[in-house]
Amino acid sequence: MYKRSLVISIIIFCSMLSQAQEIQARLTVLTSKVSTQVDKKVFQTLQNALMNFLNNRRWTNDAFQTSEKIQCNFLLNIDQDLGNNTFKGKLTVQAARPVYNTNYDSPIMNFLDDNIVFRYVEFQPVEFNENRIQGNDPMTANITAVLAYYVNLILGLDYDSFSLRGGDPYFQKAWNIVNNAPESRDITGWKSFESIRNRYWLAENFNNSRFALIHDALYSYYRTGMDIFFENEDAGRTGIQNCLNFLNTINNENPNSMFLQFFFQGKSTELVKVFSKANADQKTRARDILTKLDITNGTAYKELK
């Protein structure tokens, strides 16, 4: 009987491992700007519910070992209490990917979304249905739609970084969320006409054939660049230089696309380190492209001389 129980326990344990979720997320809710008249306990309950939503839901059909889980952070900064259990704020999303044969994690996303509005009543279920993204109440459904959108982008970026076009199914899921997003007078960020840089345009870039080189750039940067950099610096730099060449082509064909701004957020320090020991010619080529494509961090790239 003992042996049989042990065998059953091992089978159950192995089954749980094989079904391990894909991401290991930390979500923090900040409420320093919310009126003291609001019971802050609600936000702790919200934080726990959203953490469980992110970490306990299966987002793919693939099995991830614990060490393979994608590390990501979500910072929900609530700025306003709009009344009727409705809140407005900003969401910072960060995710990283381990570099092969090292202890280093390279950022794959570092993005601020300042169009977050949602309704939450304490202890209400936190739900998301791919086939009915609007849910029963668009304002309530919006927070999980936003989180699901970014999880799918993170998965797409991660898969693309290991296999060329490997992230396509997840970019398509993010696009599906955009096209079926909750609609309400106060909900923004999902429509093309609302801004030139929002959730709509980011997902559009990943799914538009005009931006096909995005996927080549991601694969070149991580798989043929960062993953071999610490074993062969010259080969790694070549892979990353190829990525920059792809990005330069994208920019020439589609000036001021949202993807370029998105790609470079959180990357400048890493890029300076990668090219700091390059030969003079490669350093110059990298500096010229980087200062052109990533104007915000232009000062940092001047170190490459």
Rosetta blueprint (number, residue, H / E / L):
1 M L
2 Y H
3 K H
4 R H
5 S H
6 L H
7 V H
8 I H
9 S H
10 I H
11 I H
12 I H
13 F H
14 C H
15 S H
16 M H
17 L H
18 S H
19 Q L
20 A L
21 Q L
22 E L
23 I E
24 Q E
25 A E
26 R E
27 L E
28 T E
29 V E
30 L E
31 T L
32 S L
33 K L
34 V L
35 S L
36 T L
37 Q L
38 V L
39 D L
40 K L
41 K H
42 V H
43 F H
44 Q H
45 T H
46 L H
47 Q H
48 N H
49 A H
50 L H
51 M H
52 N H
53 F H
54 L H
55 N H
56 N H
57 R L
58 R L
59 W L
60 T L
61 N L
62 D L
63 A L
64 F L
65 Q L
66 T H
67 S H
68 E H
69 K L
70 I E
71 Q E
72 C E
73 N E
74 F E
75 L E
76 L E
77 N E
78 I E
79 D E
80 Q E
81 D E
82 L E
83 G E
84 N L
85 N L
86 T E
87 F E
88 K E
89 G E
90 K E
91 L E
92 T E
93 V E
94 Q E
95 A E
96 A E
97 R E
98 P E
99 V L
100 Y L
101 N L
102 T L
103 N L
104 Y L
105 D E
106 S E
107 P E
108 I E
109 M E
110 N E
111 F E
112 L E
113 D E
114 D E
115 N E
116 I E
117 V E
118 F E
119 R E
120 Y L
121 V L
122 E L
123 F L
124 Q L
125 P L
126 V L
127 E L
128 F L
129 N L
130 E L
131 N L
132 R L
133 I L
134 Q L
135 G L
136 N L
137 D L
138 P H
139 M H
140 T H
141 A H
142 N H
143 I H
144 T H
145 A H
146 V H
147 L H
148 A H
149 Y H
150 Y H
151 V H
152 N H
153 L H
154 I H
155 L H
156 G H
157 L H
158 D H
159 Y H
160 D H
161 S H
162 F H
163 S L
164 L L
165 R L
166 G L
167 G L
168 D H
169 P H
170 Y H
171 F H
172 Q H
173 K H
174 A H
175 W H
176 N H
177 I H
178 V H
179 N H
180 N L
181 A L
182 P L
183 E L
184 S L
185 R L
186 D L
187 I L
188 T L
189 G L
190 W L
191 K L
192 S H
193 F H
194 E H
195 S L
196 I L
197 R L
198 N L
199 R H
200 Y H
201 W H
202 L H
203 A H
204 E H
205 N H
206 F H
207 N H
208 N L
209 S H
210 R H
211 F H
212 A L
213 L H
214 I H
215 H H
216 D H
217 A H
218 L H
219 Y H
220 S H
221 Y H
222 Y H
223 R H
224 T H
225 G H
226 M H
227 D H
228 I H
229 F H
230 F L
231 E L
232 N L
233 E H
234 D H
235 A H
236 G H
237 R H
238 T H
239 G H
240 I H
241 Q H
242 N H
243 C H
244 L H
245 N H
246 F H
247 L H
248 N H
249 T H
250 I H
251 N H
252 N H
253 E H
254 N L
255 P L
256 N L
257 S L
258 M H
259 F H
260 L H
261 Q H
262 F H
263 F H
264 F H
265 Q L
266 G L
267 K L
268 S H
269 T H
270 E H
271 L H
272 V H
273 K H
274 V H
275 F H
276 S L
277 K L
278 A L
279 N L
280 A H
281 D H
282 Q H
283 K H
284 T H
285 R H
286 A H
287 R H
288 D H
289 I H
290 L H
291 T H
292 K H
293 L H
294 D L
295 I H
296 T H
297 N H
298 G H
299 T H
300 A H
301 Y H
302 K L
303 E L
304 L L
305 K L
